[in-house]
Amino acid sequence: MKAYLQLTKAQLLLFARNRNIVIWTLLFPIFMMLALGMLVGDGMRFQVRVAVADEDGSEASRQFVGELEKAEGLDPVPPSGGGPEMIRSGEADLVVVVKKGFGERVASPEKGETARLVALYYDKSNPAVAEIGTALVRQAVDRLNKRLVRFQPVVGMEEINVQSRPMSYVDFLVPGILSLMIMSNNLNGVAGTIASWRERGILRRMQGTPLSSGTFIAGQITARIILNAVQAIAVLLVAYFAFDVHVYGSWAALIFFILLGTLTFLSIGFIIASLARSPESAGPIAGLVSFPMIFVGGIFFPIRNLPDILQPLVEVIPIVHLTRALRDIMNAGAGMADLWMPTAALSAWLVVSFLVAAKTFRWDVE
C-alpha cells in the first residue's frame, strides 16, 4: 500500500511540475470552450448579408425596407453600385431592389394584376445562401401582401415546444470537451509516457525492485483519475460561471462515466505504448487513433450530421458512447437505467482493451 501511495504521489507531482501537461490538459480545453462559447453563443446563427436599394423612395417602400433589414437571419449592408456587381464582388450575398411604383401600387392593392416591383439578385452557385436568403425575402413580401389584402387565415397552427430546458450550443459542447479531455489525457498521454520510460530504462529498473506490475499500473490509473477529476471540475466550474451550464442529471452517474471513460482510454493507451518501439513512434500512433475520433465522436457537432455511410461505423467508437452518456446526463437528466447502451459499449471496450494491454505490455525494449 505504501508503494502504491508513493507512486501515485510521485506521478501527481510529475503532472504538476510539467508545464506542457498543465497547459495542454487543463488550460487548453478551458480556452477552447471559452473561445467556441463566445464565438458561437447560443447557436450557429446563419446570417445572410443583404443590400437593399430603394428606388421608389415612398413611405411604403421605406417601411418595407425597414422591416426587411430587421428580419432575423438578414445582415444589412449599405448598397453600392448595381445588384449584380455587389454579388460578383462578394460585398453582399443578396441584393434587393425596390422599384419605382412600389408605393403607388401598395396604396391601391385592389387595382390591376400582380406587379413585380421587388427584384432579388443572388448567386445560385452558393445554394445554401441562395435558398435561405430567398426564403427570408419571400416571407417579407408575403407578409406585406397579406397585410394589404387583409388576409385572415382560416386554419392556424399551434406551436408546442417539447424541450423542457433551454439549450444552447455551449450546453452541447461542454460534455464533448470533457470526453475530449478524457481521451487525450489517457490515450495520448499514457502512450507517450510509458514508451518514454521504457526507452530510458525506468521501467526496467522498476522491474528489478520488489514493486509489482499491478502496483505500478494501479498508481498510474489512480493518478490519471485524480487528474481527470480536477480537470472535469475546472471545466464544469468555468462552464457554470461563464455560460450558466448546469448538470441536470445525477452527479454519481457523471462520475461513473468519467471513471469508466478514463479506464477505457487508459487501457487503449497501454496498448499503443506496447506497440510503439519508441516515444517518437508512440505519438503518431496515438494521433492516428485519436485524431479521427475527434471529428466523428460527436464532440463539436451532432453525429446525425455525418454521412449515412459513416453512421454504423461511429456507433462502435468508444468516444461516441462516452460523449453521448455525458451529454444525456448533463443536458437531459438521464439516469443509469437510460444509459445501458453506453455502459455496455464502454465496458466491452474496457474489458477487451485491458486484456490486450495485459498481454502485450512490455517492461523493456525488445
C-alpha positions in Angstrom: 0.0 0.0 0.0 2.8 2.4 0.8 4.5 1.8 -2.5 1.2 2.4 -4.3 0.6 5.7 -2.5 4.2 6.8 -3.1 3.8 6.0 -6.9 0.6 7.9 -7.1 2.0 10.9 -5.3 5.1 10.9 -7.5 3.0 10.8 -10.7 0.8 13.7 -9.5 4.0 15.7 -8.7 5.2 15.0 -12.2 1.9 16.3 -13.6 2.1 19.4 -11.5 5.7 20.2 -12.5 5.2 19.6 -16.2 4.2 22.9 -17.8 3.0 21.1 -21.0 0.6 19.0 -19.0 -0.8 22.0 -17.2 -1.2 24.0 -20.4 -2.4 21.3 -22.8 -4.5 19.2 -20.5 -6.1 21.8 -18.2 -5.8 25.3 -19.7 -6.3 24.5 -23.4 -9.6 22.7 -23.1 -10.9 25.6 -21.0 -9.6 28.1 -23.5 -11.2 26.1 -26.4 -14.6 26.0 -24.5 -14.5 29.8 -23.8 -13.5 30.6 -27.4 -16.2 28.4 -29.0 -18.7 29.5 -26.5 -18.1 33.2 -27.1 -17.8 32.8 -30.8 -20.9 30.7 -31.3 -23.0 32.0 -28.4 -26.5 30.5 -28.2 -26.2 28.7 -31.5 -24.8 28.7 -35.0 -26.9 31.7 -36.4 -26.8 31.8 -40.2 -26.6 35.4 -41.3 -27.1 36.4 -45.0 -25.6 39.8 -46.0 -28.3 41.8 -47.8 -28.1 45.2 -49.5 -31.4 46.9 -50.1 -31.7 49.7 -52.7 -34.9 51.8 -52.5 -35.5 53.3 -56.0 -39.1 54.3 -55.1 -38.4 56.5 -52.0 -42.0 56.4 -50.9 -43.3 56.0 -47.3 -44.4 52.5 -48.1 -41.1 51.5 -49.6 -39.2 52.9 -46.7 -41.4 50.9 -44.3 -40.8 47.7 -46.3 -37.0 48.2 -46.4 -37.0 48.8 -42.6 -38.9 45.6 -41.9 -36.6 43.7 -44.3 -33.5 44.9 -42.6 -34.8 43.9 -39.2 -35.6 40.4 -40.3 -33.8 37.7 -38.3 -31.2 36.0 -40.4 -30.5 39.0 -42.6 -27.5 41.2 -42.0 -28.0 44.6 -43.8 -25.0 46.1 -45.6 -25.1 49.5 -47.4 -25.8 49.3 -51.1 -23.1 50.4 -53.5 -23.3 50.1 -57.3 -25.6 47.8 -59.1 -27.0 44.5 -57.8 -25.0 42.1 -60.0 -21.8 44.0 -59.2 -22.2 43.6 -55.5 -22.9 39.9 -55.8 -19.9 39.3 -58.0 -17.5 41.3 -55.8 -18.7 39.5 -52.6 -19.9 42.7 -50.9 -23.3 41.2 -50.4 -25.0 37.7 -50.6 -28.3 39.2 -51.7 -29.3 42.5 -53.3 -33.0 43.6 -53.0 -34.1 46.4 -55.3 -37.5 48.1 -54.5 -38.5 49.5 -57.9 -40.3 52.7 -58.8 -44.1 52.5 -58.4 -43.9 50.4 -55.3 -45.6 53.0 -53.1 -48.3 53.7 -55.7 -49.1 50.0 -56.1 -49.3 49.5 -52.3 -51.7 52.4 -52.0 -54.1 50.8 -54.5 -53.8 47.0 -53.8 -57.1 46.2 -55.4 -56.2 47.6 -58.9 -54.6 45.5 -61.6 -52.6 42.3 -61.6 -49.5 41.4 -59.5 -46.7 43.8 -60.2 -43.1 42.6 -59.9 -41.8 45.6 -58.0 -39.2 43.9 -55.8 -36.1 42.5 -57.6 -33.9 40.0 -55.9 -30.3 39.3 -57.0 -28.4 36.3 -55.8 -25.8 33.7 -56.8 -27.0 30.2 -57.4 -23.5 28.8 -57.1 -24.0 29.3 -53.3 -27.2 27.2 -52.9 -27.4 27.5 -49.0 -27.2 31.3 -49.1 -29.5 31.5 -52.1 -32.2 29.3 -50.7 -32.2 30.7 -47.1 -31.9 34.3 -48.3 -34.6 33.9 -50.9 -37.0 32.4 -48.4 -36.5 35.2 -45.9 -37.1 37.9 -48.5 -40.1 36.0 -49.9 -41.5 35.8 -46.4 -41.2 39.6 -46.0 -43.0 40.1 -49.4 -45.7 37.6 -48.4 -46.3 39.4 -45.1 -46.8 42.7 -46.9 -49.2 41.1 -49.4 -51.3 39.5 -46.7 -51.4 42.8 -44.8 -52.5 44.7 -47.9 -55.4 42.4 -48.7 -56.4 42.0 -45.1 -55.8 38.3 -45.2 -57.5 36.2 -42.5 -56.2 32.6 -42.1 -58.9 30.0 -41.8 -56.7 27.3 -40.2 -54.0 28.2 -37.7 -51.1 26.2 -36.3 -50.2 25.7 -32.7 -46.5 25.6 -31.9 -45.6 23.4 -28.9 -42.0 23.2 -27.6 -41.3 19.7 -26.2 -37.8 20.7 -25.0 -38.3 21.2 -21.2 -35.0 23.1 -20.8 -33.5 25.9 -22.8 -30.4 24.5 -24.7 -27.6 26.3 -26.3 -24.5 25.2 -28.3 -22.4 25.6 -25.2 -24.6 23.1 -23.4 -23.9 20.7 -26.3 -20.2 21.5 -26.3 -19.2 21.1 -22.7 -19.8 17.3 -22.4 -17.8 16.9 -25.7 -14.9 18.9 -24.2 -15.0 16.5 -21.2 -14.8 13.5 -23.5 -12.0 15.0 -25.5 -10.0 15.7 -22.3 -10.5 12.1 -21.1 -9.4 10.6 -24.4 -6.5 12.9 -24.9 -5.1 12.7 -21.3 -5.3 8.9 -21.1 -4.8 7.6 -24.6 -2.2 10.1 -25.9 -0.7 10.8 -22.5 -0.1 7.3 -21.3 1.2 6.1 -24.7 3.9 8.7 -24.8 4.8 8.5 -21.1 5.1 4.7 -20.9 7.1 4.5 -24.2 9.5 7.2 -23.0 10.0 5.4 -19.6 10.6 2.1 -21.4 13.2 3.6 -23.7 15.0 5.4 -20.8 15.2 2.2 -18.8 12.9 3.4 -16.0 10.5 0.5 -16.4 13.4 -2.0 -16.4 14.8 -0.6 -13.1 11.3 -0.8 -11.6 11.0 -4.4 -12.7 14.2 -5.1 -10.7 12.6 -3.8 -7.5 10.0 -5.6 -5.3 7.5 -3.4 -7.0 4.8 -5.5 -8.7 3.4 -4.6 -12.1 -0.1 -4.4 -10.6 1.0 -1.8 -8.1 2.7 0.3 -10.8 -0.4 0.2 -13.1 -2.7 0.9 -10.1 -0.6 4.0 -9.3 -0.8 5.2 -12.9 -4.6 4.7 -13.0 -5.2 6.5 -9.7 -3.1 9.5 -10.7 -4.8 9.7 -14.0 -8.3 9.5 -12.4 -7.3 12.3 -10.0 -6.0 14.4 -12.9 -9.2 13.9 -14.9 -11.4 14.7 -11.8 -9.5 18.0 -11.3 -9.9 18.9 -15.0 -13.6 18.0 -15.1 -14.3 20.1 -12.0 -12.4 23.0 -13.5 -14.3 22.8 -16.9 -17.7 22.4 -15.2 -17.0 25.4 -12.9 -15.9 27.6 -15.8 -18.9 26.5 -17.9 -21.3 27.2 -15.0 -20.0 30.7 -14.2 -19.2 31.8 -17.8 -22.2 30.2 -19.7 -24.6 29.1 -16.9 -24.2 25.4 -17.9 -25.9 23.0 -15.5 -25.7 19.3 -14.7 -29.4 18.3 -14.7 -28.7 14.6 -14.1 -27.1 12.6 -11.4 -23.6 13.5 -10.3 -23.0 9.9 -9.4 -23.8 8.9 -13.0 -21.5 11.6 -14.3 -18.6 10.5 -12.1 -19.2 6.9 -13.1 -18.8 7.6 -16.8 -15.8 9.8 -16.2 -14.2 6.9 -14.4 -15.3 4.4 -17.0 -14.0 6.5 -19.8 -10.7 7.1 -18.0 -10.2 3.3 -17.6 -11.2 2.5 -21.1 -8.8 5.0 -22.8 -6.1 4.2 -20.3 -6.2 0.6 -21.5 -6.1 1.7 -25.1 -3.1 3.9 -24.3 -1.2 1.0 -22.7 -1.8 -1.0 -25.9 -0.3 1.8 -28.0 2.6 2.1 -25.6 3.3 -1.6 -26.1 3.1 -1.4 -29.9 5.3 1.7 -30.1 9.1 1.0 -30.3 10.0 4.5 -29.2 8.4 7.7 -27.8 8.8 9.2 -31.3 6.5 6.5 -32.8 4.1 6.5 -29.9 2.8 10.0 -30.6 1.9 9.4 -34.3 0.3 6.1 -33.5 -1.8 7.7 -30.7 -2.7 10.6 -33.1 -3.7 8.1 -35.8 -6.1 6.5 -33.3 -7.4 9.7 -31.6 -7.5 12.2 -34.4 -10.3 10.7 -36.4 -12.4 10.2 -33.2 -12.3 14.0 -32.6 -14.3 14.6 -35.8 -16.7 11.6 -35.8 -17.2 11.3 -32.0 -19.9 13.9 -31.7 -17.7 16.3 -29.7 -18.3 19.5 -31.7 -21.4 18.7 -33.8 -24.1 16.0 -33.7 -23.4 12.6 -35.1 -26.6 12.7 -37.2 -24.9 15.3 -39.4 -22.3 12.8 -40.6 -22.8 11.0 -43.9 -25.0 7.9 -43.8 -22.1 5.6 -44.7 -20.3 6.5 -41.5 -23.3 6.1 -39.1 -22.8 2.3 -38.5 -19.0 2.8 -38.1 -19.2 5.6 -35.5 -21.5 3.5 -33.3 -18.6 1.2 -32.4 -16.2 4.0 -31.4 -15.8 4.4 -27.6 -15.7 8.2 -27.5 -19.1 8.3 -29.2 -20.7 6.4 -26.3 -18.8 8.4 -23.7 -19.8 11.7 -25.2 -23.4 10.6 -25.6 -23.6 9.4 -22.0 -22.1 12.6 -20.6 -24.4 14.8 -22.8 -27.5 12.8 -21.8 -26.7 13.1 -18.1 -25.8 16.9 -18.2 -28.5 18.1 -20.7 -31.4 15.6 -20.4 -31.0 14.4 -16.8 -30.7 10.8 -17.9 -30.2 8.1 -15.3 -28.2 4.9 -15.3 -31.2 2.9 -16.5 -31.4 5.1 -19.6 -27.7 4.7 -20.3 -27.4 0.9 -20.5 -26.1 1.1 -24.1 -23.2 3.4 -23.5 -22.4 1.5 -20.3 -22.3 -1.8 -22.2 -20.3 -0.5 -25.1 -17.6 1.2 -22.9 -17.5 -1.8 -20.6 -16.9 -4.1 -23.6 -14.1 -1.8 -24.8 -12.6 -1.7 -21.3 -12.5 -5.5 -20.9 -11.1 -6.2 -24.4 -8.5 -3.4 -24.3 -7.4 -4.3 -20.8 -6.9 -8.0 -21.7 -4.9 -7.0 -24.9 -2.9 -4.4 -22.8 -2.1 -7.0 -20.2 -1.0 -9.5 -22.9 1.2 -7.0 -24.8 2.7 -4.9 -22.0 6.5 -4.8 -22.1 8.8 -3.6 -19.3 11.8 -3.3 -21.5 12.7 -2.6 -25.2 12.9 -5.8 -27.1 
